[in-house]
Amino acid sequence: MPPVTLDSPLEAVLGAKTAGSFSRAFGMTTVGDLLDHYPRRYARHGELTPIASLPVGEQVTIVAEVRSASSRPMRGRKGSLLEVVISDGAGTVSLTFFNQAWRQNELVPGRQGIFSGKVGQFKNQKQFAHPDYELFDDDETARQNAQARQHVPIPIYPATSTVPSWQVHKAVGVVLPTVTAVPDPLPDALREAEGLLEAATALRGIHAPQSFDEIDAARRTLRMHEAFVLQAALLQQRAQVRELAATPRPAGALLERFDAALPFALTDDQSAVGDVVAADLVGEGPMNRLVQGEVGSGKTLVALRAMLQVAQSGGQSALIAPTEVLAAQHVRSIARMLGPQLAPELMPTLLTGQLPAAERRKAALRAAAGQALIVVGTHALLSASTTFADLGLVVVDEQHRFGVEQRETLRAKGTSPHVLVLTATPIPRTVAMTVFGDLDVSTIRTLPAGRAGISSFVAPIAEKPGWFARVWDRVAEEVGQGRQAFVVCPAIDASGDEPEADTGVEPPEAPPAAEGEGPARVRWGVVQAADLLSRHPAFADITVEILHGKMPGEQKDAVMQAFARGEIDVLVATTVIEVGVDVPNASTVVVLEAERFGVSQLHQLRGRVGRGSVPGLCLLVTEAEELTPARARVEAVAATTDGFLLAEVDLELRGEGDVLGDAQSGARSSLRLLRVVADADLIVHARSEAARVLADDPGLDRHPGLAATIERRVGQQERAALARN
């Protein structure tokens, strides 16, 4: 058998059947994939997990002791039922096995083991049906080994219903001793200066520690590996992008005419970021910049000025937006800002999948012929039939709604076009460094003058049910003063929990229910809220309409335009209004079941009001109990309107996996032990060390361990993902 390395196929070591199950459960194909699957915690022999805290419906692994086992014939059907009761000394949980009475011979009272299964409930008793388990040694052997093993940790791995933790442990036990060489990504001098372990020692320490003392040193080493490898890969990518040749796009009369006609002055931040973008556009390499700014801070104006600079030399700009509503609004606002002098020259054009066929063909022709110097659209821009004469700038609005594949498809329609990514979801510095380390990041913090601000309140109707009625009275009062309101629901129709969908772009998911929150079904959908308001006495003379992603594009646009014109008083909608929708007369937003939304999503939704001189009011209606994670999310949003502070809170409450999102697959897949909040200092330190190595050795010729680890950890798929950022 050839030597086993981290690149060896799992099948060669574990056999086809076992390797197949690991591939299906975790996507693992190599020895390295398995050894990168670290334990999530460690149990002690004799340690018993509190059964009372087991969450119903979750897949769990516990260490417990058998208390009793009994077999009986099943009622009304053939076969037997074996019921085993296990305990942690305080609570009990039952295990049920159908037609497997033979297990009674090994599941005898007093035996301890690891049990894995999905927690169910029957007659108020928690139970596992057909769980996987692995028993510790029998009593005689246990007595002989007790002293030797009492301090040896039991690794508990992330598992699935088909591959339990103990099976992962067993596979690691087979694979780990066979690996002949483990490349070390850290330079010797750095490893010694930091007091870190060699790579092979760290892997043994995390997977097969002989004492709890070994685990911390292994974790510390492997965290540094993750940070260092990821930062080195991002810095390599940044260097490669900068080596590409781009067409310089100097500013000229178009931008001068636009600036001269602006009825207001740019904010200091808009000017500063605009100057940086303008300099990027005349550089030798393509711009690759992320502009983040608060809701309503004027990012679109910065992007439009960049489009005018590109248009000066006949270059086209493509702006991709996540929803049809937002794309249509962008075209209208761009045409309005350009005015009657400039709009005909630049011909801002809308291209979406739900345009009538004739209009879509006309829009595609304008783009292909180079007539339309600004093309705004949704996924239709990615179609093979959409081409450009000279694509010079790609603008991605709300980047978290797009995957890297989609961005690359659009970028490939030009020759090294400049890329400007916009986000109103503020990104903490360490996240920007971890996920967008190959982009330059600019921030717009100041808001345009004349904004009246927003007041936010939590309406906790579980404790104060009377507040629910007051919410609707308050909305009616605002409409009575000539203002408008949004009512946001977590679903279209709560009777079927129908989620939102819009031209193939799924909205960000609400955070997963944390322990104690429970998987309660949605109570308020657009259908139910609109029905309530249709029967509410205070709304008898108030015009209410609905808006959601499954409505035809023309209908959505018509409703949004009618709302913007003031013909609709209250718009009951899903998160289709989450980003960019701009109606200065809208003063109030009510979010029903606010606990179902994430922190950044609530902040975005709140940003739909307070956009003009009218003071904004945000009412977050929730049934989440006090002191639960769900309630903490809602209260965090009500406590501040500072999106940058909320971004940090969001990370702490939800964990970076959710915040980074699937779109950043290259970065996310590398975050095994690293936590961008807790390890912020480590990430900054790793970046400076990686930069030092690459400055001295750009090709990593003298650092083969780092080159090999980047190739393996940030493999072809992840490298492609990084390239597409």
Secondary structure, 3 states (H helix, E strand, C coil): CCCEECCCEHHHHHCHHHHHHHHHHHCCCEHHHHHCCCCCEEECCCCCCCHHHCCCCCEEEEEEEEEEEEEEECCCCCCEEEEEEEECCCCEEEEEEECCHHHHHCCCCCCEEEEEEEEEEECCEEEEECCEEEECCCHHHHHHHHHHHCCCCEEECCCCCCCCHHHHHHHHHHHHHHEEECCCCCCHHHHHHHCCCCHHHHHHHHHCCCCHHHHHHHHHHHHHHHHHHHHHHHHHHHHHHHHCCCCCCCCCHHHHHHHHHCCCCCCHHHHHHHHHHHHHHCCCCCCEEEEEECCCCCHHHHHHHHHHHHHCCCCEEEEECCCHHHHHHHHHHHHHHHHHHHHHHHCCEEECCCCCHHHHHHHHHHHHHCCCCEEEECHHHHCCCCCCCCEEEEEEECHHHCCHHHHHHHHCCCCCCEEEEEECCCCCHHHHHHHCCCCEEEEECCCCCCCCCEEEEEEECCCCCHHHHHHHHHHHHHHHCCCEEEEECCECECCCCECCCECCECCCCCCCCCCCCCCCCCCCEHHHHHHHHHHCHHHCCCCEEEECCCCCHHHHHHHHHHHHCCCCCEEEECHHHCCCCCCCCEEEEEECCHHHCCHHHHHHHHCCCCCCCCCEEEEEEECCCCCCHHHHHHHHHHHCCCHHHHHHHHHHHHCHHHHHCHHHHHHHCCCCCCCCCCCHHHHHHHHHHHHHHHHHCCCCCCCHHHHHHHHHHCCHHHHHHHHHC
